[in-house]
């Protein structure tokens, strides 16, 4: 059985510009609404940085899954942005 404790995880994603950071933040918002009451995610944009803070009392494996989901969503957003840039 995994030990559960309160964790605070901070992730900073450095984007090309503030607009890209805002787009990625907006892409993450719907996923954040699906979280249970044991996990809270706060994301802010500061210049071209997207700062994500995760507060959680879930197990480490659950936290790891949440972080994996965040990175997956970021990668999807990046792919869409790159594809859009190539088409214009």
C-alpha positions in Angstrom: 0.0 0.0 0.0 1.3 3.4 -1.0 1.7 6.1 1.6 -0.5 9.2 1.0 0.7 12.6 2.1 0.2 16.2 1.0 2.4 17.2 -1.9 3.0 20.5 -3.7 4.4 20.1 -7.2 5.5 23.1 -9.3 6.1 22.8 -13.0 7.3 25.7 -15.2 6.8 25.4 -18.9 8.8 28.0 -20.9 7.0 28.8 -24.1 8.0 30.8 -27.2 5.7 33.7 -26.2 3.0 34.6 -23.8 0.2 33.8 -26.4 1.4 30.2 -26.6 1.5 30.0 -22.8 -2.1 31.3 -22.6 -3.3 28.8 -25.2 -1.7 25.9 -23.4 -3.2 27.1 -20.1 -6.6 27.3 -21.7 -6.2 23.7 -23.0 -5.5 22.5 -19.5 -8.6 24.1 -17.9 -11.2 21.5 -18.9 -9.0 18.7 -17.5 -8.6 20.6 -14.2 -12.4 20.6 -13.7 -12.4 16.8 -13.8 -10.2 16.4 -10.7 -11.4 15.0 -7.5 -11.4 17.0 -4.2 -8.0 15.6 -3.3 -6.2 17.4 -6.1 -6.1 21.1 -7.0 -4.2 22.6 -9.9 -3.5 26.3 -10.3 -2.0 27.6 -13.5 -0.8 31.1 -14.2 0.9 32.8 -17.1 3.9 35.1 -16.4 5.3 36.5 -19.6 6.2 33.5 -21.7 6.1 31.0 -18.7 3.2 28.8 -17.8 3.5 28.0 -14.1 1.5 25.0 -12.9 1.2 24.2 -9.2 -0.4 20.9 -8.1 -1.6 20.5 -4.5 -2.5 16.9 -3.8 -3.2 14.4 -1.1 -3.5 11.5 -3.4 -1.0 8.7 -3.8 2.3 9.3 -5.6 1.1 7.1 -8.5 -2.1 9.1 -8.9 0.0 12.3 -8.8 2.3 10.9 -11.5 -0.7 10.1 -13.6 -2.0 13.7 -13.2 1.4 15.0 -14.3 1.5 12.6 -17.3 -1.9 13.9 -18.3 -0.7 17.5 -18.1 2.3 16.8 -20.3 0.2 14.9 -22.8 -2.2 17.8 -23.1 0.7 20.2 -23.5 2.2 18.1 -26.2 -1.2 17.9 -28.1 -1.5 21.7 -27.9 2.0 22.1 -29.2 1.3 19.8 -32.1 -1.8 21.7 -33.0 0.0 25.1 -32.8 2.9 23.7 -35.0 0.5 22.3 -37.5 -1.4 25.6 -37.7 1.8 27.6 -38.1 2.9 25.3 -41.0 -0.5 25.7 -42.8 -0.5 29.5 -42.6 
